[in-house]
Amino acid sequence: MTQDTLPVQPLTDRARRLAMLALLSVSLGAGLMIGVTMPLLSMLLELRGTDTVLIGLNAAMSTFAILLTGPFLPRAIRRYGTLPVMYLSIVFGIAVLLAMPVFTSLPAWFVLRFALGISVGVAWIASEAWLNAIVTDRNRGKMLGLYVTCFAGGFALGPMIVGLVGLDGPVPFLIGAAILGASALPLPLARHALPPVPSHAAGNIGRLILLAPTIMLAAAVSGLSDATVFALLPVYALRVGFAPETAVLLLSTFLAGNLALQVPLGWLADRMNRRLLLAICGAAGVLGPLAFWLAIGTPLGTWLVWPLLFAWGGVVMGIYTIGLCMLAERFDTATLPGANAAFVMLYSLGSMSGPALGGGAMTLWDPHGMLVFGALASLLFLLIVLGRAWVRNRSD
């Protein structure tokens, strides 16, 4: 036992499994909230005739909330405990969703969107840090891969739910609140597997980032890559001649890779050098967009683009999954909540900046600038990973 943590009883296998089930449920709920509210609110604002700039700024409020409140979450966990903080965040999120069809002015939705970002961000960061603290090294990668799959699956299912229930009245907000509440129902099962509570403050976010720059950069690059593809791949596909229906299917194929390959990559992370695997995922971020671009101009391009997108989407998302695994290697239980907050904050920062930078690159080189931008960002990350590994080996 270190002085950084309070005494805790060893976990039984049953307690660990129940906690994993509860935290996977929260992950799915957090992903669904993002997937439901993002298209729902944007489409409702569009139907009101709201300026597109304001729609974009409103969509960014949730990310702003994570960036601004993330540094305070470790202190809240230390003072009140992980489980009470998660309960409070979920109840708060339900209240925000129920308020949205009542207070419908644009200024009110800016405030409520920010508040919803706090709720989802707390659930996301706290559940991720909790899971990372209680899984064993033997299956850490596989469980974190399953966690990321649940989160990404919720994100992908959200727009489908909006399509099924429609946009009219309070119904979509009520369904969103019900989903968020349902995701928390298994949480009492996790009460016997609480992570250790830090006995003192773990340090500021900036210091934690500097302690593990490669891992934190992985989060930023993952957010940048994913958000750029989500926002601009359909636009790119239309500009190179794909039909609108096919453009949407291309994005769905990329997302399918996100979902399908995280558990296999996590399984690999439990059996091989994680820094090497992180470098392989970074290389996929370089080769994926370039191979997709080259395939479009070949006679077999109509068929090649589908497996290429699937592999690119799955392996590049592995940057996030493998980075999560490496967090627990680098930080102890006293600093893990703060490190996880920094990790999610940098992912969110990458998500905010990626579409804007990718769109600017597409303007400079229409339409291929978006792919080149993604490849260059991943190349820079890959060079940093390899360079730090080389320095590490030289110093050993």
N, C-alpha and C positions, 0 to 999 in steps of 0.2 A: 504493500500500500504506500502511495506517495502522499506527501503533505498537500498536494494539489486537490485532493478529493476527500470527501467524507466517507466513512466506512459503509460498505454495502455488502449484502449477502450474495454468495455465488448464485448464479442463475441456474435453475433447472432447465432441462431441455424443453419441458412442456411450457414453462413460463416464457422461454425464448420464442418458441413457435407461435404462441398466442400473441405475443407482442409484435412479431413480424406480420401476422395476419392483420392486426389492427393498423399498423403503420402503412401497409400496402393499401388498405382501404382509404386512409387519409390521403395518400399519394394520388389515388384514382380520383378522389373528390376534388382535390386541388387542381388537377389537370382538367377535370370537367368544368370547374368554375371558369377557368381561363378560356376553355374552348367554347363554352356557352355564351359568356358575357361579351367576349370580343366581337363576334359577328352580330350578336343581338343588338347591342348598343350602337354599333356603327351603322347598321341598317336602319334602325329607328331614327337616328339623327339624320341620315340621308333622306328618309321619307319626309322629314320635317323641313327639308331644304336647307340644312345647316351647311355652312361653308366647309369644304373638304379639309382645309387647314385646321379648323376647329375640331373636326372629327378626329384627325390624326393626333392633335394635342390631347383630346379627351382619352383616346386609346392609350396614350403614353402615361396617363396619371397613375395607373397601377404600378408601372415600372418605377416611376418617380417615388412612389410610396415605399417600395422595397429598398431603393437606394438610400432614402432618407431615414427610414426606421430600422433598417437592418443592423446598424451599429449598436442600437439600444436593446436588441433582443437578448444577447447573452446576459446582460445585466438583469433583465426581467426574469429569465430562467433561473439565474442564481438566487434571486430574491424570493420568487414565488413558486418555483418548481416547474418542470417541463409539462406535466399533465395539466395543472391549472391554467397555464399560459395557453396551451392548445385548446382546452375547453373554451376559454374566454374568446380566443380568436375566431373559433367556429361560430359561437353564439353571436358574436359581433358581426360576422359575415352574413349570417341569416337575417339579422336585423337590417343590415344595409340593403340586401336584396329585396326585402319586404318594403323598404322605404322608397325604392326606385320608382315603382308605378304610382306612388302617392305624390312625391316631390319630383315633378317632371321638367322643371326649367333647366336650361343648359347650365347655369351656374351651380344649381343643386347637383346635377349629374357630374360636374367636375369634382365636387367635394365627395360625393358618394363613390365615384370611381376610385378616388384616392383612398378612401376608407376601405373599399373592397380589396384594394391592393395590399393594405396592411394585413387584412384577415388572411388572404391567400398566401402572402409572403411568410407570415408567421407559421402557418400550418406547414408550408413547404420546407422552410429552413429547419424548424424544430423536429419534424418527423424524420427528415433526412439525417440530421445529426444524431438523433435518438437511435435510428436503425444502425447507423455506422458504429455507434458505441457498443451495441449489444451483440452484433453478429460476430462470429469467430473468423479468424484468419483462414480457416479451412474452406469456408464457403462465402466469404465476404463478396467476392466479385459476382458470383451467381445471384446472391440476394440483392445486391445493389443494381445489378442488371435487371432483375425483376421489378425493383422499385421504379427505375427509370422507364421501364416498359409500361407500368401502370400509369405513370404520370403522362407519358406521351400518348398512351391509349385514350386517356380521358380528354386530352387536348384534341385528338382526332375525332372522338365521338361527339364532342360538344356541338359543332356545326350541324351534325346529323339530327341531334335532338331539337335544335332550333328549327330545322327544316320540317320536322314532324309536327311540332306543336304550334308553329306559326309565330307571328309577331304581335298579334292583337291582344290588347288588354293586359291584365296582371298575370295571366296563366304562365307564360314562360318564366317570369320572375318567381312565381310560387314553386314551379318545378325545380328551378335552380336552388331555391332555399331548401326544398325537400331533399335534393341530391346531396347538398352540403351537410345537412343534418344526418342523413343516412350514413354518410361516410364516417361520421364520428361515433356511430353506435357501437362498433367493436372496441373502442378505446378503453373501456373499463377492463377488458381482457388483458390489457398491457400493464395494469397497475403493479403487478408483481415483478416487472422487468424494467423498472425505471432506471435511466442512466444515472451514474454518479453525479451529485450536485457539486459544482466547484466550490471550494471553501474560500476562494478569493477571486478578484477580477483577473481575467485572462490577458489583459492587454488590449490596446486599441486595434482597430481593423487594419490600419495602415501597417502596423508592425507585423501583424499576422501575414499580410500579403508579402512583405519583404522576406519573411522566414521561409516561404515556399513559393517563389515567383513562378516556377515552371507549372506547378499545379494550378495556381490561380490564373495564369495565362491560358491554361487549358479551358477553364470555364469561360473566359472572355471569347476565345476563338470559337468554342462550341456555340455560344449564343449568337455570335456574329454570323457564323456559317448557316445555322438553322434558320434564323430570322430572314437572312438575305434570300435564301432559296424559297421559303414560304411566301415571301412577299413578291418576288420577282421572277421565279421560274415560269409561272403561267404567262407573264408578259413576254419573257424571252421566247417561249414556245410559239406564241402568236406571231412574233416578229420574224421568226425563221420559217413560218409557213404552216405550222400545225393548226388544225381546226380547234375552235374553242373547247369542244368536248374532250378532245385529245389532250389539250393543254392541262385541263383539270386532272385527267387521269395520270398524266406524267407526275404531277405533284403528289397524287395519291400513292403512286409507286414509290416515290422517295420516302413518304411517310411510312409506308409498309415496311421498308427497310429499317427505318428507325425502330419500329415495334419488334420486328422479327429477330434482329441480330444482337440485341443487348444482353440477353441471357447467355447465348453462346460466347459473346465476347467476355462477359463476366466469368464464365467458366474457364476461359483461357487465362484470364487475369489471376485465377487461383492456381495456375499450373505453370506459368512462365514469368519471366522478368517483366514487371509492369511498365517500367520505363521503355523497354523495347516495344511492348505492345502499344504504348502511347505514341511512340514514334511511327509505328505502322499505321495507326489511325490518322495521324497527321499527314502521312504520305498519301493516304486515301483522299484527304482533302485537297491535295495538290493534283493527283492524277484523275480523280473523279470528274471534276468539271472539264478538264482538258480532253479526256477520253469521250465524254458526252458530246462536246463540241465537234471533235473529229469524226465521231460516228455518224453525226447528222449528214455529213457530206459523202457518205459511202453508199454503195448499192445495198448493203445489208443494214443500213442505218435504221430503217423502219423497225427492225427486230432487235438490233443491238441496244438501242436506247433504254429499253425496259430493264434488262438485267443490270446494265450499267448504273441506272438510277437507283435501283434497289440496293445494290452493293455500296454505292457511294453514300446513300442516305443512312444505311445501317452502320457502316464502319466509321464514318465521320462523327456520328452521334456517340460512338464509343469513346471519343475524347472526353466527354462529360462523365461517362460511366467509369472509365479507368481513372480519371482525375479524382472522383469520389473515393475510389478504393485507396488511392495514395494519400488522401487526407488523413485517414486513420493511422497510416504508417508514420506520418510526419508529426501529428499532433496528439497529445495525450487527452484524457477525458476532461481536464480542466479547460483546455483551449479549443476543444473540438466544436462546441456550439459557436464560438466566435469565428473560427476558421470556416465553418460551414456557412455562416452568414456572409462572410467575405466572398466565398465561392459563388453563392447564389447572386450576390450583388454584382459581381463581375460578369456572370452569365447574363444578367439583366442589362448591364451596361452594353455588352456586346449585342444583345438583341435590339436595343434602342438604336445603336449606331449603324448596324449592318445594312438595313434597307436603305437608309439615306446615302451611305457611302457607295453601296452597290448600285443604287439608282444614278448617282453622280458618275460612276464609272461607265454605266450604260449610256449616259448622255455623251460622254467623251468618245466612246467607241461603241456605236450602236450596231448590233445589239450585244456583241460578245464581251463588252467591258465588264458585265456582271460576273461572268464565269472567270475572267482573268483576275478580277479583284479577289474572288473567293480563293482561287489557286495561290495567288501571291500571299494572302493572309496566312493560309495554311503552310506555305513554304517558309515564311518567316518563323512561324511557330516550330516547324520541324527543325530548322537550323538551330534555334535556341535549345530545343530538347537535346539534339545531338551534341551541340557545343558544351552544354552543361554536363552531359554524360561523359564527354571526353575529359573535361577538367576534373570531374569526380574520379575517373579512373587513373588520371595522372597523379592525383594527390593520395591515392590509396597505396 
